C-alpha cells in the first residue's frame, strides 16, 4: 500500500475531517480517469462530506494556530500547539508580570509620566514597579502625585515636585510595597511624613531632599521601618545634631548621607561613633573640616566615604591615614569641590591599600599625584573605578595608568581638556576597561570610545 504525502501549508484550521476530505478526493482522482467517471468522483466527495461533516473541530472562539514550520511534521506541530492551548485552558501558570495588566486609566497616567519627562520600568503593558519623576530636572505636579495611588505594585518611587499640596501626598500611604522612596521639595510637615513612613514598613532606602518643613521630630518614626538600610538627608536645613542621636535606634541602617544639612555643626558628628553598624557615609557642607574627618577615621566599620563642598585642607587625607585600621579598610573614596585638596595632598592615596574606587570631581588637580603613586607602589593597586572630572589632567599625567591600575573597569575623565588623541593608545592598554568617558576633552571623537 502506498502512502500519499501532501502539504497543508494553505490550510488554516487543523481539522482531521478536512484532511480526510482532502485525501479521499486525491485518491479518487488518481484512481479514476475520464469524463464518465467525474460524476462518481463528485458523488463520492459529497458523500464523504455528508459522512464526516463540514465543520472544523476547532471551536470558533479559539484562535488559529500558526502554520507548521518547515522541517516539522504536521502531527508534531499540531501536538505542540494543542498542548499549549490545553495548558492555558486548564489554568497553567502564567508569568507574574504578564498577569498584571494595565487599565486604560493606568495607561493614561503612564503617558502623563512620560510627558512630564519621567520614566518607568516595563514596556507599558504591565504594571510598573519603578517610577522616576526626579531625574533631569523633572517635577511632578499635584495631579500626578495623587495618581500614584493607582500603582500599588510600585517598589521604587523617585519624586521631585513643584506646585503641590500636602494633601496630595496621602496617595503615598497606599504604596505599602515600596522599598525605595525619594522625595525632593515636598511641602510636608513632620506629621505628614510620619504617616507616610508608618504606612510603608517595607522601606529599605529613604532619601529626603530640601523638605524644609521636616525637623528632628520625624526621626523616631523610622523605628517603624525595620528593614531601612539607607537614609539620606540632603539639604535638610531643619535637621540638627539631635537627629544623629536618634538615628542610632535604626539598627538596620548601613548607609547614611548627611550632605549640606545647614544646622549640623562639627561637634554633632561625635554621634556617628554610636552608629557602629555603618559601612557607608556621605558628608558635605562648611561644617565638614579636618577635625570631622579625624572623627570619621576612628569609626570602626566605615568602608566607603564621600566628602563634598567641605572646608578641608590638604592635610585631610593625612587625618584619615592616621588611623591605620580605617586606611586599611577603606574601599571607596569620593571627593567633590573640596578646593583645599591638591596633587600633593593626594600622595597619601598610596596608604589605602584596598581602595577600589576613587572619584575626584571638580578638584583642581593636574594628575601629578599619579607619578609618585607609581613609584611608591610595590605592586599594582586594586583600583577598578577612577573618576577625575573637571580637572587639569594631561596626556603625560595619565600615561602610566596601565601599569598603576591594570584592573580598571571604569574610567571617567570628562572635562579635562588636556587629554587628547595621544592618550588613545593608553586606553587600549587597559584591557579590563568596560566604561570610558571622554566628553569635553581634547579627544577628537569621544563618542566612539
Secondary structure as UniProt FT lines:
FT   TURN            9..10
FT   HELIX           16..31
FT   HELIX           35..37
FT   HELIX           38..52
FT   TURN            60..61
FT   TURN            70..71
FT   HELIX           74..89
FT   TURN            90..91
FT   HELIX           96..99
FT   HELIX           104..115
FT   TURN            116..117
FT   STRAND          119..120
FT   STRAND          130..133
FT   TURN            136..137
FT   HELIX           142..147
FT   HELIX           148..150
FT   TURN            152..153
FT   STRAND          156..161
FT   HELIX           166..174
FT   TURN            176..177
FT   STRAND          180..184
FT   HELIX           190..199
FT   TURN            201..202
FT   STRAND          205..209
FT   TURN            212..213
FT   HELIX           216..224
FT   TURN            226..227
FT   STRAND          230..234
FT   TURN            237..238
FT   HELIX           241..247
FT   TURN            248..249
FT   TURN            251..252
FT   STRAND          255..259
FT   TURN            262..263
FT   HELIX           266..274
FT   TURN            276..277
FT   STRAND          280..284
FT   TURN            286..287
FT   HELIX           290..297
FT   STRAND          304..308
FT   TURN            314..315
FT   HELIX           316..321
FT   HELIX           324..329
FT   STRAND          332..336
FT   TURN            339..340
FT   TURN            343..344
FT   HELIX           345..351
FT   TURN            353..354
FT   STRAND          357..361
FT   HELIX           369..376
FT   STRAND          385..389
FT   HELIX           395..398
FT   TURN            399..400
FT   HELIX           401..404
FT   TURN            406..407
FT   STRAND          410..412
FT   TURN            414..415
FT   HELIX           421..423
FT   HELIX           424..428
FT   TURN            431..432
FT   STRAND          435..437
FT   TURN            439..440
FT   TURN            444..445
FT   HELIX           446..448
//
